[in-house]
Amino acid sequence: MGHFKFKLSVIFLLWALNLPAIAQQTLPEKTLDYFIDKGLKASPLLKDYTNQLRIAEIDSLRLVAGLGPQLIASSSAVYAPRVHGYGFDEVITNGQNLDALLTLNYTITGKARRSNQFQAIRLQRDSINYANKLSVLDLQRAIVEQYITAYSSQQQVAFNKEVFKLLSEEEKVLKSLTRSNVYTQVEYLTFSVTFKQQQLSLKQAETQYENDLFSLNYLSGILDTKIVLLTEPLLKDSIALMPVNSFFNTRFEIDSLKAVNQSKALDLDYYKPKAIIYVNGGYNSSLMLQPYKNFGTSLGFTLALPLYDGGQRKMRHDQINLQLETTAQYHRFFSLQQQQQLSQLKQQIVATSDISQQIRSQIQLIRGLISVDAKLLHTGDVKIADFIIAISNYLSAQNLLKQNNINRWKLIGQLNYWNR
């Protein structure tokens, strides 16, 4: 009977150390992609950028419409009475005036100016597109990091349940052995303290997982308080270092093109003449002489040619050149930082992988020690303190492995973020 009880205990020990908690298997599973998809759909900022892009498209249409002829209908009436010879001079006012006109205005815009205006709108749209994509990346990175944190808490719960089940089973056996005077009451109480501490650790881990999961839901825009089972985050690190055309370089390229566009617009405004032609027709009369004949038409034009601006154009060009210089300096500095950061992240990922291998080897040794101690424990040939030490070492090693895995996942997330 004792031999059978020993074999049963060893089988249970191996099962508890290698299988996750059964309770978690019954929970609905959620993946990292699920939370990312929900977060992107719920983000008001991304919706804002989508609307800004539509506004920029409308600006393009408005510009096209504004380049064509503009037809304006207008009407006015004036009456300036004279009483006993007092009143406005009729030579000026004609006493009264009535007009109803249709006016066609057309601003002559050169090809260079039109091209410059359209380019300014395209650059604005490109800038919004970049901000939108950057916001997507930032939100994805935040969700990935919180998902890793929540998944780590979930793993901690599963591990604490495994250890708790192991200690719970052994507690029953030790209680019986203590009653048989194989172990002293003090030794049993020492084990009981460890058992109670593990029970509290399990409760604390469950509470922490709930908080981390709720934070993940909050970040993803999910209104749900149910506990779910998170699947392992499948993150693959990109192998190549920074590509030649990095996504983050787009920001500096757009800023430079905007400055060049402003410079061209400045030259067009200060050197190119502006001309407007107009044609109107309708009724315009003072109502004093044959008003029924005062239907007619007129045409004309206005021309503006900049001659001297007090050196303002050169000052603005100097300002734009300084902006270009600043942008180029930021670009160079960012490129160096990005390259250095990517290299460091790759080294850290390799280092964490090596550490994980060493920790797994240590865990295997500790498992073997626990199996031996469990065997001796049932015969009274090992001290309970030694068994507790083995369990503590197993806890520490597993926690160290999980923390190292978390660090590796987060490093991979950062690498994937910056390596674009």
Secondary structure as a PSIPRED ss2 file (coil, helix, strand):
# PSIPRED VFORMAT (PSIPRED V4.0)

   1 M C   1.000  0.000  0.000
   2 G H   0.000  1.000  0.000
   3 H H   0.000  1.000  0.000
   4 F H   0.000  1.000  0.000
   5 K H   0.000  1.000  0.000
   6 F H   0.000  1.000  0.000
   7 K H   0.000  1.000  0.000
   8 L H   0.000  1.000  0.000
   9 S H   0.000  1.000  0.000
  10 V H   0.000  1.000  0.000
  11 I H   0.000  1.000  0.000
  12 F H   0.000  1.000  0.000
  13 L H   0.000  1.000  0.000
  14 L H   0.000  1.000  0.000
  15 W H   0.000  1.000  0.000
  16 A H   0.000  1.000  0.000
  17 L H   0.000  1.000  0.000
  18 N H   0.000  1.000  0.000
  19 L C   1.000  0.000  0.000
  20 P C   1.000  0.000  0.000
  21 A C   1.000  0.000  0.000
  22 I H   0.000  1.000  0.000
  23 A H   0.000  1.000  0.000
  24 Q H   0.000  1.000  0.000
  25 Q H   0.000  1.000  0.000
  26 T C   1.000  0.000  0.000
  27 L C   1.000  0.000  0.000
  28 P C   1.000  0.000  0.000
  29 E E   0.000  0.000  1.000
  30 K E   0.000  0.000  1.000
  31 T C   1.000  0.000  0.000
  32 L H   0.000  1.000  0.000
  33 D H   0.000  1.000  0.000
  34 Y H   0.000  1.000  0.000
  35 F H   0.000  1.000  0.000
  36 I H   0.000  1.000  0.000
  37 D H   0.000  1.000  0.000
  38 K H   0.000  1.000  0.000
  39 G H   0.000  1.000  0.000
  40 L H   0.000  1.000  0.000
  41 K H   0.000  1.000  0.000
  42 A H   0.000  1.000  0.000
  43 S C   1.000  0.000  0.000
  44 P H   0.000  1.000  0.000
  45 L H   0.000  1.000  0.000
  46 L H   0.000  1.000  0.000
  47 K H   0.000  1.000  0.000
  48 D H   0.000  1.000  0.000
  49 Y H   0.000  1.000  0.000
  50 T H   0.000  1.000  0.000
  51 N H   0.000  1.000  0.000
  52 Q H   0.000  1.000  0.000
  53 L H   0.000  1.000  0.000
  54 R H   0.000  1.000  0.000
  55 I H   0.000  1.000  0.000
  56 A H   0.000  1.000  0.000
  57 E H   0.000  1.000  0.000
  58 I H   0.000  1.000  0.000
  59 D H   0.000  1.000  0.000
  60 S H   0.000  1.000  0.000
  61 L H   0.000  1.000  0.000
  62 R H   0.000  1.000  0.000
  63 L H   0.000  1.000  0.000
  64 V H   0.000  1.000  0.000
  65 A H   0.000  1.000  0.000
  66 G H   0.000  1.000  0.000
  67 L H   0.000  1.000  0.000
  68 G C   1.000  0.000  0.000
  69 P C   1.000  0.000  0.000
  70 Q E   0.000  0.000  1.000
  71 L E   0.000  0.000  1.000
  72 I E   0.000  0.000  1.000
  73 A E   0.000  0.000  1.000
  74 S E   0.000  0.000  1.000
  75 S E   0.000  0.000  1.000
  76 S E   0.000  0.000  1.000
  77 A E   0.000  0.000  1.000
  78 V E   0.000  0.000  1.000
  79 Y E   0.000  0.000  1.000
  80 A C   1.000  0.000  0.000
  81 P C   1.000  0.000  0.000
  82 R C   1.000  0.000  0.000
  83 V E   0.000  0.000  1.000
  84 H C   1.000  0.000  0.000
  85 G C   1.000  0.000  0.000
  86 Y E   0.000  0.000  1.000
  87 G C   1.000  0.000  0.000
  88 F C   1.000  0.000  0.000
  89 D C   1.000  0.000  0.000
  90 E H   0.000  1.000  0.000
  91 V H   0.000  1.000  0.000
  92 I H   0.000  1.000  0.000
  93 T H   0.000  1.000  0.000
  94 N C   1.000  0.000  0.000
  95 G C   1.000  0.000  0.000
  96 Q E   0.000  0.000  1.000
  97 N E   0.000  0.000  1.000
  98 L E   0.000  0.000  1.000
  99 D E   0.000  0.000  1.000
 100 A E   0.000  0.000  1.000
 101 L E   0.000  0.000  1.000
 102 L E   0.000  0.000  1.000
 103 T E   0.000  0.000  1.000
 104 L E   0.000  0.000  1.000
 105 N E   0.000  0.000  1.000
 106 Y E   0.000  0.000  1.000
 107 T E   0.000  0.000  1.000
 108 I E   0.000  0.000  1.000
 109 T C   1.000  0.000  0.000
 110 G C   1.000  0.000  0.000
 111 K H   0.000  1.000  0.000
 112 A H   0.000  1.000  0.000
 113 R H   0.000  1.000  0.000
 114 R H   0.000  1.000  0.000
 115 S H   0.000  1.000  0.000
 116 N H   0.000  1.000  0.000
 117 Q H   0.000  1.000  0.000
 118 F H   0.000  1.000  0.000
 119 Q H   0.000  1.000  0.000
 120 A H   0.000  1.000  0.000
 121 I H   0.000  1.000  0.000
 122 R H   0.000  1.000  0.000
 123 L H   0.000  1.000  0.000
 124 Q H   0.000  1.000  0.000
 125 R H   0.000  1.000  0.000
 126 D H   0.000  1.000  0.000
 127 S H   0.000  1.000  0.000
 128 I H   0.000  1.000  0.000
 129 N H   0.000  1.000  0.000
 130 Y H   0.000  1.000  0.000
 131 A H   0.000  1.000  0.000
 132 N H   0.000  1.000  0.000
 133 K H   0.000  1.000  0.000
 134 L H   0.000  1.000  0.000
 135 S H   0.000  1.000  0.000
 136 V H   0.000  1.000  0.000
 137 L H   0.000  1.000  0.000
 138 D H   0.000  1.000  0.000
 139 L H   0.000  1.000  0.000
 140 Q H   0.000  1.000  0.000
 141 R H   0.000  1.000  0.000
 142 A H   0.000  1.000  0.000
 143 I H   0.000  1.000  0.000
 144 V H   0.000  1.000  0.000
 145 E H   0.000  1.000  0.000
 146 Q H   0.000  1.000  0.000
 147 Y H   0.000  1.000  0.000
 148 I H   0.000  1.000  0.000
 149 T H   0.000  1.000  0.000
 150 A H   0.000  1.000  0.000
 151 Y H   0.000  1.000  0.000
 152 S H   0.000  1.000  0.000
 153 S H   0.000  1.000  0.000
 154 Q H   0.000  1.000  0.000
 155 Q H   0.000  1.000  0.000
 156 Q H   0.000  1.000  0.000
 157 V H   0.000  1.000  0.000
 158 A H   0.000  1.000  0.000
 159 F H   0.000  1.000  0.000
 160 N H   0.000  1.000  0.000
 161 K H   0.000  1.000  0.000
 162 E H   0.000  1.000  0.000
 163 V H   0.000  1.000  0.000
 164 F H   0.000  1.000  0.000
 165 K H   0.000  1.000  0.000
 166 L H   0.000  1.000  0.000
 167 L H   0.000  1.000  0.000
 168 S H   0.000  1.000  0.000
 169 E H   0.000  1.000  0.000
 170 E H   0.000  1.000  0.000
 171 E H   0.000  1.000  0.000
 172 K H   0.000  1.000  0.000
 173 V H   0.000  1.000  0.000
 174 L H   0.000  1.000  0.000
 175 K H   0.000  1.000  0.000
 176 S H   0.000  1.000  0.000
 177 L H   0.000  1.000  0.000
 178 T H   0.000  1.000  0.000
 179 R H   0.000  1.000  0.000
 180 S C   1.000  0.000  0.000
 181 N C   1.000  0.000  0.000
 182 V C   1.000  0.000  0.000
 183 Y C   1.000  0.000  0.000
 184 T C   1.000  0.000  0.000
 185 Q H   0.000  1.000  0.000
 186 V H   0.000  1.000  0.000
 187 E H   0.000  1.000  0.000
 188 Y H   0.000  1.000  0.000
 189 L H   0.000  1.000  0.000
 190 T H   0.000  1.000  0.000
 191 F H   0.000  1.000  0.000
 192 S H   0.000  1.000  0.000
 193 V H   0.000  1.000  0.000
 194 T H   0.000  1.000  0.000
 195 F H   0.000  1.000  0.000
 196 K H   0.000  1.000  0.000
 197 Q H   0.000  1.000  0.000
 198 Q H   0.000  1.000  0.000
 199 Q H   0.000  1.000  0.000
 200 L H   0.000  1.000  0.000
 201 S H   0.000  1.000  0.000
 202 L H   0.000  1.000  0.000
 203 K H   0.000  1.000  0.000
 204 Q H   0.000  1.000  0.000
 205 A H   0.000  1.000  0.000
 206 E H   0.000  1.000  0.000
 207 T H   0.000  1.000  0.000
 208 Q H   0.000  1.000  0.000
 209 Y H   0.000  1.000  0.000
 210 E H   0.000  1.000  0.000
 211 N H   0.000  1.000  0.000
 212 D H   0.000  1.000  0.000
 213 L H   0.000  1.000  0.000
 214 F H   0.000  1.000  0.000
 215 S H   0.000  1.000  0.000
 216 L H   0.000  1.000  0.000
 217 N H   0.000  1.000  0.000
 218 Y H   0.000  1.000  0.000
 219 L H   0.000  1.000  0.000
 220 S C   1.000  0.000  0.000
 221 G C   1.000  0.000  0.000
 222 I C   1.000  0.000  0.000
 223 L C   1.000  0.000  0.000
 224 D C   1.000  0.000  0.000
 225 T C   1.000  0.000  0.000
 226 K C   1.000  0.000  0.000
 227 I C   1.000  0.000  0.000
 228 V C   1.000  0.000  0.000
 229 L E   0.000  0.000  1.000
 230 L E   0.000  0.000  1.000
 231 T C   1.000  0.000  0.000
 232 E C   1.000  0.000  0.000
 233 P C   1.000  0.000  0.000
 234 L C   1.000  0.000  0.000
 235 L C   1.000  0.000  0.000
 236 K C   1.000  0.000  0.000
 237 D C   1.000  0.000  0.000
 238 S C   1.000  0.000  0.000
 239 I C   1.000  0.000  0.000
 240 A C   1.000  0.000  0.000
 241 L C   1.000  0.000  0.000
 242 M C   1.000  0.000  0.000
 243 P C   1.000  0.000  0.000
 244 V C   1.000  0.000  0.000
 245 N C   1.000  0.000  0.000
 246 S C   1.000  0.000  0.000
 247 F C   1.000  0.000  0.000
 248 F C   1.000  0.000  0.000
 249 N H   0.000  1.000  0.000
 250 T H   0.000  1.000  0.000
 251 R H   0.000  1.000  0.000
 252 F H   0.000  1.000  0.000
 253 E H   0.000  1.000  0.000
 254 I H   0.000  1.000  0.000
 255 D H   0.000  1.000  0.000
 256 S H   0.000  1.000  0.000
 257 L H   0.000  1.000  0.000
 258 K H   0.000  1.000  0.000
 259 A H   0.000  1.000  0.000
 260 V H   0.000  1.000  0.000
 261 N H   0.000  1.000  0.000
 262 Q H   0.000  1.000  0.000
 263 S H   0.000  1.000  0.000
 264 K H   0.000  1.000  0.000
 265 A H   0.000  1.000  0.000
 266 L H   0.000  1.000  0.000
 267 D H   0.000  1.000  0.000
 268 L H   0.000  1.000  0.000
 269 D H   0.000  1.000  0.000
 270 Y H   0.000  1.000  0.000
 271 Y H   0.000  1.000  0.000
 272 K C   1.000  0.000  0.000
 273 P C   1.000  0.000  0.000
 274 K E   0.000  0.000  1.000
 275 A E   0.000  0.000  1.000
 276 I E   0.000  0.000  1.000
 277 I E   0.000  0.000  1.000
 278 Y E   0.000  0.000  1.000
 279 V E   0.000  0.000  1.000
 280 N E   0.000  0.000  1.000
 281 G E   0.000  0.000  1.000
 282 G E   0.000  0.000  1.000
 283 Y E   0.000  0.000  1.000
 284 N E   0.000  0.000  1.000
 285 S E   0.000  0.000  1.000
 286 S C   1.000  0.000  0.000
 287 L C   1.000  0.000  0.000
 288 M C   1.000  0.000  0.000
 289 L C   1.000  0.000  0.000
 290 Q C   1.000  0.000  0.000
 291 P H   0.000  1.000  0.000
 292 Y H   0.000  1.000  0.000
 293 K H   0.000  1.000  0.000
 294 N C   1.000  0.000  0.000
 295 F E   0.000  0.000  1.000
 296 G E   0.000  0.000  1.000
 297 T E   0.000  0.000  1.000
 298 S E   0.000  0.000  1.000
 299 L E   0.000  0.000  1.000
 300 G E   0.000  0.000  1.000
 301 F E   0.000  0.000  1.000
 302 T E   0.000  0.000  1.000
 303 L E   0.000  0.000  1.000
 304 A E   0.000  0.000  1.000
 305 L C   1.000  0.000  0.000
 306 P C   1.000  0.000  0.000
 307 L C   1.000  0.000  0.000
 308 Y C   1.000  0.000  0.000
 309 D C   1.000  0.000  0.000
 310 G C   1.000  0.000  0.000
 311 G C   1.000  0.000  0.000
 312 Q H   0.000  1.000  0.000
 313 R H   0.000  1.000  0.000
 314 K H   0.000  1.000  0.000
 315 M H   0.000  1.000  0.000
 316 R H   0.000  1.000  0.000
 317 H H   0.000  1.000  0.000
 318 D H   0.000  1.000  0.000
 319 Q H   0.000  1.000  0.000
 320 I H   0.000  1.000  0.000
 321 N H   0.000  1.000  0.000
 322 L H   0.000  1.000  0.000
 323 Q H   0.000  1.000  0.000
 324 L H   0.000  1.000  0.000
 325 E H   0.000  1.000  0.000
 326 T H   0.000  1.000  0.000
 327 T H   0.000  1.000  0.000
 328 A H   0.000  1.000  0.000
 329 Q H   0.000  1.000  0.000
 330 Y H   0.000  1.000  0.000
 331 H H   0.000  1.000  0.000
 332 R H   0.000  1.000  0.000
 333 F H   0.000  1.000  0.000
 334 F H   0.000  1.000  0.000
 335 S H   0.000  1.000  0.000
 336 L H   0.000  1.000  0.000
 337 Q H   0.000  1.000  0.000
 338 Q H   0.000  1.000  0.000
 339 Q H   0.000  1.000  0.000
 340 Q H   0.000  1.000  0.000
 341 Q H   0.000  1.000  0.000
 342 L H   0.000  1.000  0.000
 343 S H   0.000  1.000  0.000
 344 Q H   0.000  1.000  0.000
 345 L H   0.000  1.000  0.000
 346 K H   0.000  1.000  0.000
 347 Q H   0.000  1.000  0.000
 348 Q H   0.000  1.000  0.000
 349 I H   0.000  1.000  0.000
 350 V H   0.000  1.000  0.000
 351 A H   0.000  1.000  0.000
 352 T H   0.000  1.000  0.000
 353 S H   0.000  1.000  0.000
 354 D H   0.000  1.000  0.000
 355 I H   0.000  1.000  0.000
 356 S H   0.000  1.000  0.000
 357 Q H   0.000  1.000  0.000
 358 Q H   0.000  1.000  0.000
 359 I H   0.000  1.000  0.000
 360 R H   0.000  1.000  0.000
 361 S H   0.000  1.000  0.000
 362 Q H   0.000  1.000  0.000
 363 I H   0.000  1.000  0.000
 364 Q H   0.000  1.000  0.000
 365 L H   0.000  1.000  0.000
 366 I H   0.000  1.000  0.000
 367 R H   0.000  1.000  0.000
 368 G H   0.000  1.000  0.000
 369 L H   0.000  1.000  0.000
 370 I H   0.000  1.000  0.000
 371 S H   0.000  1.000  0.000
 372 V H   0.000  1.000  0.000
 373 D H   0.000  1.000  0.000
 374 A H   0.000  1.000  0.000
 375 K H   0.000  1.000  0.000
 376 L H   0.000  1.000  0.000
 377 L H   0.000  1.000  0.000
 378 H C   1.000  0.000  0.000
 379 T C   1.000  0.000  0.000
 380 G C   1.000  0.000  0.000
 381 D C   1.000  0.000  0.000
 382 V C   1.000  0.000  0.000
 383 K C   1.000  0.000  0.000
 384 I H   0.000  1.000  0.000
 385 A H   0.000  1.000  0.000
 386 D H   0.000  1.000  0.000
 387 F H   0.000  1.000  0.000
 388 I H   0.000  1.000  0.000
 389 I H   0.000  1.000  0.000
 390 A H   0.000  1.000  0.000
 391 I H   0.000  1.000  0.000
 392 S H   0.000  1.000  0.000
 393 N H   0.000  1.000  0.000
 394 Y H   0.000  1.000  0.000
 395 L H   0.000  1.000  0.000
 396 S H   0.000  1.000  0.000
 397 A H   0.000  1.000  0.000
 398 Q H   0.000  1.000  0.000
 399 N H   0.000  1.000  0.000
 400 L H   0.000  1.000  0.000
 401 L H   0.000  1.000  0.000
 402 K H   0.000  1.000  0.000
 403 Q H   0.000  1.000  0.000
 404 N H   0.000  1.000  0.000
 405 N H   0.000  1.000  0.000
 406 I H   0.000  1.000  0.000
 407 N H   0.000  1.000  0.000
 408 R H   0.000  1.000  0.000
 409 W H   0.000  1.000  0.000
 410 K H   0.000  1.000  0.000
 411 L H   0.000  1.000  0.000
 412 I H   0.000  1.000  0.000
 413 G H   0.000  1.000  0.000
 414 Q H   0.000  1.000  0.000
 415 L H   0.000  1.000  0.000
 416 N H   0.000  1.000  0.000
 417 Y H   0.000  1.000  0.000
 418 W H   0.000  1.000  0.000
 419 N C   1.000  0.000  0.000
 420 R C   1.000  0.000  0.000
